């Protein structure tokens, strides 16, 4: 059995919401904040990795 790798998305804001997408097949909406030196965060529900893409 193979396990699908979690999705990676680029965002231009440091604070945003994740609901897993897919409407009713998603998960409860959670607010995430990307820590400054790290520049990425993973959603605790769907494991999607969000990378901050804005130039700073």
Protein Blocks (a to p, Z undefined) as FASTA:
>chain_A
ZZddddddddfbfbdcdehinilmmccdddddddfklopacdfklopacddfbdZZ
